[in-house]
C-alpha cells in the first residue's frame, strides 16, 4: 500500500479541512460565549438583574423563562432533535440515489451560509442568530454523515486507516489555522477600528466562507458511484425512517458491528466530555486566565495534526484495533495526570494539552475507518447516520457524570477523574470485538492488518 493519496482521496481530506472550522471556531469557542452575552444584554434591557448568566438573567423562549447561561445548551439539544429527523432522510437519499456529492455540497453550502448569517447577532438581537446556528449545526452533522459514507468508495480496505487519519489530521490543521486567524483578528481589532463584537461577527463570516470555499475544492475531486441499494420506495421522508429501522434490525444480525459501535459510543463520550470541560477545568479549578486557555486550544489543534498522522502510521504497522487500544490507554494516563495539575501552573496545563493533542484526532479517525470496514456495502450512509446519531444521543452522559461528581464533591478534580471509567469500559468492550470476523460477516474484503 502506498502512503500517497490519489486526487479523490485528497479531495475527501480537504472537506475535513473545510468543515472543522465550524466545530473549532464556532461551536467550541466563539458562539456560546457571544450568544450568552447578547442574551444577557437582552435580559438587562427587560429589567432583569443578571447577577450571573445563571441567576436572575432570564429571557422568554416559547413562553418559558430561560437563563442566559443555559440557552446554548438548550439550543444544542434542540438541534440534536432536528438531527433525528434530518440524518435518516439524508442517509436514505445518499445510499439509494447515489447523489452523495450533491448532498454533501448542499448541506455544506447551507451550513456555511447559516454560519455567515450569525453575523446578525448584535445588541440584544439573538433569536435569528440562534435559529441560524441550529440550522448550521444540523447541516454540519448531515454533511458529516455523507462525508463518512464516501470513505468506503474512495479507499480500499488496506487504505482506509491511513486516509481517515490524514483527513482528521488536516481537519485539525485547518481548524487550528482558521482559529489562529480569528484570534489574531480579535487581538488586532483596534488596528481595523473594530469593536470586540464586530470582530467576532467577522469571525463568523470568515468561518462560513472558509467552509464554503474549501468545499468547492473538495467537490471538484469527488465523484458519485452508482447506488448498490434499490431506489427509494415511496416518499423519501418515510423511506429514510424505514431505512433507519432496517439498519437497526440488520445491525442486530451483525452483533460484532454493534459491539464495536457500543464500545465506540462509550469511549467517545468520555473523550468528548474531556474536550468540552477542559476549559472549565482550567479556568475554575486551576484559576488560569483566558489567554492561557486560548493558547491551549491552539496547542491541541496543531499537535492533533501530527497525532492523527502518527495514529495512521502506527495502524499501518500493528493494525487499527491495537492502535485504538493504545490510544485509549494514553487517554487514561492523560486524564489521571489532569487530576494532579496544580493551580496556576501554566506549563503543566500546556503539557496536558500536548498529551490530549497526541490522541484527540487519532482515536476517532481510526474508529471511523474501522467502523467503515464493519458495515455492509451499499448501506454506508445509513450506518454512519446510526453512528452519528448514537454519538449525539449519548453525548449527554459524560457531562452528566462530570456535573454530578462535581456537585457531590465540590471540586472538578474528582469530576475529571470520573471520566476515566468511560475510557476503561470502552477499552474493555473494544478489546473483545473480533474485528476480522466482523468484517467477513459484513461481506467486506479483509485488510492485511486489523
C-alpha positions as CSV (number, residue, x, y, z in Angstrom):
1,X,0.0,0.0,0.0
2,X,1.3,3.4,-0.9
3,X,1.2,6.3,1.6
4,X,0.4,8.8,-1.2
5,X,-3.2,9.8,-1.7
6,X,-4.8,9.9,-5.1
7,X,-6.7,13.0,-6.3
8,X,-10.1,11.9,-5.0
9,X,-8.7,10.9,-1.6
10,X,-7.0,14.3,-1.3
11,X,-10.4,15.9,-2.2
12,X,-12.0,13.9,0.6
13,X,-9.4,15.1,3.1
14,X,-9.9,18.7,2.0
15,X,-13.5,18.5,3.2
16,X,-12.3,17.7,6.7
17,X,-10.1,20.8,6.4
18,X,-13.2,22.8,5.2
19,X,-15.8,21.8,7.8
20,X,-13.7,21.6,11.0
21,X,-13.6,25.4,11.3
22,X,-17.3,25.2,12.3
23,X,-16.5,22.7,15.1
24,X,-13.4,24.5,16.4
25,X,-14.1,28.2,16.0
26,X,-17.9,28.5,16.0
27,X,-19.1,25.5,18.2
28,X,-16.2,25.2,20.6
29,X,-15.0,28.8,21.1
30,X,-16.9,31.8,19.9
31,X,-20.7,31.2,19.5
32,X,-21.6,30.1,23.0
33,X,-19.8,32.9,24.7
34,X,-21.0,35.6,22.3
35,X,-24.6,34.3,22.4
36,X,-24.6,34.3,26.2
37,X,-23.5,37.9,26.2
38,X,-26.2,39.0,23.7
39,X,-28.9,37.2,25.7
40,X,-27.6,38.8,28.9
41,X,-27.9,42.2,27.3
42,X,-31.5,41.4,26.2
43,X,-32.3,40.3,29.7
44,X,-31.0,43.5,31.2
45,X,-33.0,45.5,28.7
46,X,-36.1,43.9,30.1
47,X,-35.2,44.8,33.7
48,X,-33.6,41.5,34.8
49,X,-30.9,41.9,37.4
50,X,-28.5,39.4,35.7
51,X,-26.4,38.7,38.8
52,X,-24.7,36.0,36.8
53,X,-25.5,34.3,33.5
54,X,-27.4,31.6,35.5
55,X,-29.0,33.9,38.1
56,X,-31.7,36.5,37.5
57,X,-31.0,36.6,33.8
58,X,-34.0,35.0,32.1
59,X,-35.4,35.7,28.7
60,X,-38.7,34.4,27.3
61,X,-38.5,31.4,25.0
62,X,-41.7,29.8,23.8
63,X,-43.5,31.1,27.0
64,X,-40.7,29.9,29.4
65,X,-38.1,31.9,31.1
66,X,-34.6,30.5,30.2
67,X,-31.4,31.8,31.8
68,X,-28.8,33.3,29.5
69,X,-26.2,30.8,30.6
70,X,-28.4,27.8,29.8
71,X,-29.7,28.9,26.4
72,X,-26.8,27.5,24.4
73,X,-27.3,24.0,26.0
74,X,-31.0,24.0,25.1
75,X,-30.2,25.2,21.6
76,X,-27.7,22.3,21.2
77,X,-30.4,19.9,22.5
78,X,-33.0,21.3,20.0
79,X,-30.6,20.9,17.1
80,X,-29.9,17.3,18.1
81,X,-33.7,16.6,18.0
82,X,-33.7,18.1,14.5
83,X,-30.8,15.7,13.5
84,X,-33.0,12.8,14.5
85,X,-35.3,13.9,11.6
86,X,-32.8,15.0,9.1
87,X,-30.0,12.4,9.2
88,X,-32.1,9.3,8.4
89,X,-33.5,11.0,5.4
90,X,-30.1,12.2,4.3
91,X,-28.8,8.6,4.6
92,X,-31.6,7.2,2.6
93,X,-31.0,9.7,-0.3
94,X,-27.3,9.0,-0.2
95,X,-27.5,5.2,-0.2
96,X,-30.4,4.8,-2.6
97,X,-29.8,7.6,-5.2
98,X,-26.0,7.7,-5.2
99,X,-26.1,11.5,-5.2
100,X,-23.6,11.9,-2.3
101,X,-21.7,14.7,-4.0
102,X,-24.8,16.9,-4.4
103,X,-25.9,16.1,-0.9
104,X,-22.5,16.9,0.6
105,X,-22.4,20.2,-1.3
106,X,-26.0,21.1,-0.4
107,X,-25.5,20.7,3.3
108,X,-22.1,22.2,3.3
109,X,-23.1,25.4,1.5
110,X,-26.3,25.7,3.5
111,X,-24.3,25.3,6.7
112,X,-21.7,27.8,5.5
113,X,-24.4,30.4,4.6
114,X,-26.0,30.0,8.0
115,X,-22.6,30.4,9.7
116,X,-22.0,33.6,7.8
117,X,-25.5,34.7,8.9
118,X,-24.5,34.5,12.5
119,X,-23.1,38.0,11.9
120,X,-26.7,39.3,12.5
121,X,-26.2,38.7,16.3
122,X,-25.8,42.2,17.8
123,X,-27.0,44.3,20.7
124,X,-30.0,42.4,22.1
125,X,-30.9,40.6,18.8
126,X,-30.2,36.9,19.3
127,X,-33.2,35.0,18.2
128,X,-32.5,34.8,14.4
129,X,-28.9,34.0,15.2
130,X,-30.0,31.1,17.4
131,X,-32.1,29.7,14.5
132,X,-29.2,30.1,12.1
133,X,-26.9,28.3,14.5
134,X,-29.3,25.4,14.8
135,X,-29.5,25.2,11.0
136,X,-25.7,25.3,10.6
137,X,-25.3,22.6,13.3
138,X,-27.8,20.3,11.6
139,X,-26.2,20.9,8.2
140,X,-22.7,20.2,9.7
141,X,-23.7,16.8,11.0
142,X,-25.7,15.9,7.9
143,X,-22.8,16.7,5.7
144,X,-20.5,14.6,8.0
145,X,-22.8,11.5,7.5
146,X,-22.4,11.8,3.7
147,X,-18.7,12.6,4.0
148,X,-18.1,9.5,6.2
149,X,-20.1,7.3,3.7
150,X,-17.6,8.4,0.9
151,X,-14.7,6.6,2.7
152,X,-15.6,3.1,1.5
153,X,-15.9,4.5,-2.0
154,X,-12.6,6.2,-2.3
155,X,-10.3,3.8,-0.3
156,X,-9.6,0.1,-0.3
157,X,-9.7,-1.9,2.9
158,X,-6.0,-1.5,3.4
159,X,-6.0,2.2,2.7
160,X,-8.8,3.4,5.0
161,X,-6.9,3.8,8.2
162,X,-4.3,6.0,6.5
163,X,-6.8,8.0,4.5
164,X,-9.1,8.5,7.5
165,X,-6.2,9.6,9.7
166,X,-4.9,12.0,7.2
167,X,-8.4,13.5,6.8
168,X,-8.7,14.0,10.5
169,X,-5.2,15.4,10.7
170,X,-5.8,18.0,8.0
171,X,-9.1,18.8,9.7
172,X,-7.3,19.8,12.9
173,X,-4.7,21.7,10.9
174,X,-7.3,23.7,9.0
175,X,-9.4,24.3,12.1
176,X,-6.4,25.4,14.1
177,X,-5.2,27.7,11.3
178,X,-8.6,29.4,11.0
179,X,-8.9,29.7,14.7
180,X,-5.5,31.3,14.9
181,X,-6.5,33.8,12.2
182,X,-9.8,34.5,14.1
183,X,-7.9,35.1,17.4
184,X,-5.4,37.3,15.6
185,X,-8.3,39.4,14.2
186,X,-9.8,39.8,17.6
187,X,-6.5,40.8,19.2
188,X,-5.8,43.3,16.4
189,X,-9.3,44.7,16.2
190,X,-8.2,48.2,17.3
191,X,-6.0,48.4,14.2
192,X,-9.0,47.9,12.0
193,X,-11.3,50.2,14.1
194,X,-13.5,47.2,15.2
195,X,-15.2,46.6,18.5
196,X,-14.8,43.1,20.0
197,X,-18.4,42.3,19.0
198,X,-17.7,43.4,15.4
199,X,-14.5,41.3,15.3
200,X,-16.4,38.2,16.5
201,X,-19.2,38.7,13.9
202,X,-16.5,39.0,11.2
203,X,-15.0,35.7,12.5
204,X,-18.4,34.0,11.9
205,X,-18.3,35.3,8.3
206,X,-14.7,34.1,7.9
207,X,-15.6,30.6,9.1
208,X,-18.5,30.4,6.7
209,X,-16.5,31.5,3.7
210,X,-13.7,29.1,4.7
211,X,-16.2,26.2,4.9
212,X,-17.8,27.0,1.5
213,X,-14.6,27.8,-0.4
214,X,-12.8,24.6,0.5
215,X,-15.9,22.6,-0.1
216,X,-15.8,23.7,-3.7
217,X,-12.2,22.3,-3.9
218,X,-13.3,19.0,-2.3
219,X,-16.3,18.6,-4.6
220,X,-14.2,19.2,-7.7
221,X,-12.3,16.0,-6.9
222,X,-15.0,13.7,-5.5
223,X,-17.3,11.7,-7.8
224,X,-20.6,9.8,-7.4
225,X,-20.9,6.0,-7.7
226,X,-24.0,4.0,-8.9
227,X,-26.0,3.1,-5.8
228,X,-26.0,-0.5,-4.6
229,X,-29.3,-0.2,-2.7
230,X,-32.6,0.0,-4.6
231,X,-34.1,3.4,-5.3
232,X,-36.5,4.8,-2.6
233,X,-39.8,3.0,-2.5
234,X,-42.2,5.9,-1.8
235,X,-41.7,9.3,-0.3
236,X,-38.1,9.8,0.7
237,X,-39.0,11.2,4.2
238,X,-40.8,8.0,5.2
239,X,-38.2,5.9,3.4
240,X,-35.5,7.5,5.5
241,X,-37.0,6.3,8.7
242,X,-37.8,2.9,7.3
243,X,-34.2,2.5,6.3
244,X,-33.1,3.6,9.7
245,X,-35.3,0.9,11.2
246,X,-34.0,-1.7,8.7
247,X,-30.4,-0.6,9.6
248,X,-31.1,-1.1,13.3
249,X,-32.6,-4.5,12.6
250,X,-29.7,-5.5,10.3
251,X,-27.2,-4.4,12.9
252,X,-28.8,-6.8,15.4
253,X,-27.8,-9.5,12.9
254,X,-24.3,-8.1,12.8
255,X,-23.5,-8.3,16.5
256,X,-19.8,-7.6,16.1
257,X,-20.5,-4.4,14.3
258,X,-23.0,-3.5,17.0
259,X,-20.4,-4.4,19.7
260,X,-17.8,-2.1,18.2
261,X,-20.4,0.7,17.9
262,X,-21.3,0.3,21.6
263,X,-17.6,0.4,22.7
264,X,-17.0,3.4,20.5
265,X,-20.0,5.3,21.9
266,X,-18.8,4.7,25.4
267,X,-15.2,5.8,25.0
268,X,-16.0,8.7,22.6
269,X,-18.5,10.1,25.2
270,X,-15.6,10.3,27.7
271,X,-13.3,11.8,25.1
272,X,-15.8,14.4,24.0
273,X,-16.5,15.3,27.7
274,X,-12.8,15.9,28.3
275,X,-12.7,18.2,25.3
276,X,-15.7,20.2,26.3
277,X,-14.8,20.5,30.0
278,X,-11.1,21.2,29.7
279,X,-11.5,25.0,29.6
280,X,-13.9,24.9,32.5
281,X,-11.4,22.8,34.5
282,X,-8.6,25.2,33.6
283,X,-10.5,28.3,34.5
284,X,-12.5,27.3,37.5
285,X,-10.3,24.6,39.2
286,X,-6.8,25.8,38.1
287,X,-7.5,29.5,38.0
288,X,-5.9,30.0,34.6
289,X,-6.6,33.2,32.6
290,X,-8.5,33.2,29.3
291,X,-5.3,33.8,27.2
292,X,-3.8,30.5,28.6
293,X,-7.0,28.6,27.7
294,X,-6.8,30.1,24.2
295,X,-3.2,29.1,23.7
296,X,-4.1,25.6,25.0
297,X,-6.8,25.2,22.4
298,X,-4.3,26.1,19.6
299,X,-1.8,23.7,21.0
300,X,-4.3,20.9,20.9
301,X,-5.3,21.8,17.3
302,X,-1.8,21.8,15.9
303,X,-0.4,18.8,17.9
304,X,-3.5,16.8,16.9
305,X,-2.4,17.1,13.2
306,X,0.8,15.2,14.0
307,X,-1.0,12.9,16.4
308,X,-3.6,11.8,13.8
309,X,-0.8,11.1,11.2
310,X,1.1,9.1,13.8
311,X,-2.0,7.0,14.5
312,X,-2.4,6.3,10.8
313,X,1.3,5.3,10.6
314,X,1.1,3.0,13.6
315,X,-2.1,1.4,12.4
316,X,-0.3,0.5,9.2
317,X,2.2,-1.5,11.2
318,X,0.2,-3.1,14.0
319,X,-3.4,-2.7,12.9
320,X,-6.2,-0.2,13.8
321,X,-7.6,-2.1,16.7
322,X,-4.3,-2.3,18.6
323,X,-3.6,1.4,17.8
324,X,-7.0,2.4,19.2
325,X,-6.4,0.4,22.4
326,X,-3.0,2.1,22.9
327,X,-4.6,5.5,22.3
328,X,-7.3,4.8,24.9
329,X,-4.6,3.8,27.4
330,X,-2.8,7.1,26.7
331,X,-6.2,8.9,27.3
332,X,-6.4,7.2,30.7
333,X,-2.9,8.4,31.6
334,X,-3.7,12.0,30.4
335,X,-6.9,12.2,32.4
336,X,-5.2,10.8,35.5
337,X,-2.4,13.4,35.1
338,X,-5.0,16.2,34.9
339,X,-6.1,15.4,38.5
340,X,-2.6,16.3,39.7
341,X,-2.1,19.6,37.8
342,X,-1.5,22.4,40.3
343,X,-3.5,25.7,40.3
344,X,-1.9,28.4,38.2
345,X,0.7,26.1,36.7
346,X,0.6,27.0,33.0
347,X,3.3,24.7,31.9
348,X,1.6,21.7,33.5
349,X,-1.6,22.6,31.7
350,X,0.2,23.1,28.4
351,X,1.8,19.6,28.9
352,X,-1.7,18.2,29.4
353,X,-2.8,19.9,26.2
354,X,0.2,18.2,24.4
355,X,-1.0,14.8,25.7
356,X,-4.5,15.4,24.6
357,X,-3.4,16.6,21.2
358,X,-1.4,13.4,20.6
359,X,-4.6,11.3,20.8
360,X,-7.6,13.5,20.3
361,X,-7.6,13.2,16.5
362,X,-6.2,9.7,16.0
363,X,-8.7,7.8,18.2
364,X,-11.9,8.9,16.3
365,X,-10.1,8.8,12.9
366,X,-9.3,5.1,13.3
367,X,-12.7,4.4,14.8
368,X,-14.2,5.9,11.7
369,X,-12.1,3.7,9.4
370,X,-12.6,0.5,11.4
371,X,-16.4,1.1,11.5
372,X,-16.4,1.5,7.7
373,X,-15.0,-2.0,7.4
374,X,-17.8,-3.4,9.6
375,X,-20.8,-2.1,7.6
376,X,-22.4,-3.7,4.6
377,X,-21.6,-2.2,1.2
378,X,-24.4,0.0,-0.1
379,X,-25.6,1.0,3.4
380,X,-22.7,3.1,4.4
381,X,-24.7,6.3,4.8
382,X,-27.4,4.6,6.8
383,X,-24.8,3.0,9.2
384,X,-23.0,6.3,9.6
385,X,-26.3,8.0,10.3
386,X,-26.7,5.5,13.1
387,X,-23.0,6.1,14.2
388,X,-23.6,9.9,14.3
389,X,-27.0,9.7,15.9
390,X,-25.6,7.3,18.5
391,X,-22.7,9.7,19.3
392,X,-25.1,12.7,19.5
393,X,-27.7,10.7,21.6
394,X,-25.2,9.5,24.2
395,X,-23.2,12.8,24.4
396,X,-25.1,13.9,27.5
397,X,-24.0,11.0,29.7
398,X,-20.4,12.1,30.2
399,X,-21.3,15.7,31.0
400,X,-24.0,14.5,33.4
401,X,-21.5,12.3,35.3
402,X,-18.9,15.1,35.4
403,X,-21.6,17.5,36.7
404,X,-22.9,15.1,39.3
405,X,-19.5,14.3,40.7
406,X,-18.5,18.0,40.8
407,X,-21.8,18.8,42.6
408,X,-21.3,16.0,45.1
409,X,-17.6,16.7,45.9
410,X,-17.4,20.5,45.3
411,X,-14.4,20.0,43.1
412,X,-13.7,19.5,39.4
413,X,-10.7,17.2,40.2
414,X,-12.7,14.1,41.0
415,X,-15.1,15.1,38.3
416,X,-12.5,15.0,35.6
417,X,-11.1,11.7,37.1
418,X,-14.5,10.1,36.9
419,X,-14.3,10.2,33.1
420,X,-11.6,7.5,33.2
421,X,-14.4,4.9,33.6
422,X,-15.7,5.7,30.1
423,X,-12.3,5.1,28.6
424,X,-11.8,1.9,30.6
425,X,-15.2,0.4,29.8
426,X,-14.8,1.4,26.1
427,X,-11.3,-0.2,26.2
428,X,-12.8,-3.4,27.6
429,X,-15.6,-3.7,25.1
430,X,-13.3,-2.9,22.1
431,X,-10.8,-5.5,23.2
432,X,-13.4,-8.2,23.0
433,X,-14.5,-7.3,19.4
434,X,-13.3,-9.9,16.9
435,X,-12.8,-7.3,14.1
436,X,-11.7,-9.6,11.3
437,X,-14.7,-11.9,11.9
438,X,-17.0,-8.8,11.9
439,X,-15.6,-7.7,8.5
440,X,-16.3,-11.1,7.0
441,X,-19.8,-11.1,8.4
442,X,-20.5,-7.7,6.8
443,X,-19.4,-9.1,3.5
444,X,-16.4,-6.9,3.0
445,X,-12.8,-7.7,1.9
446,X,-10.4,-8.1,4.8
447,X,-7.5,-5.7,5.2
448,X,-4.0,-7.0,5.8
449,X,-4.0,-5.8,9.4
450,X,-6.9,-5.1,11.7
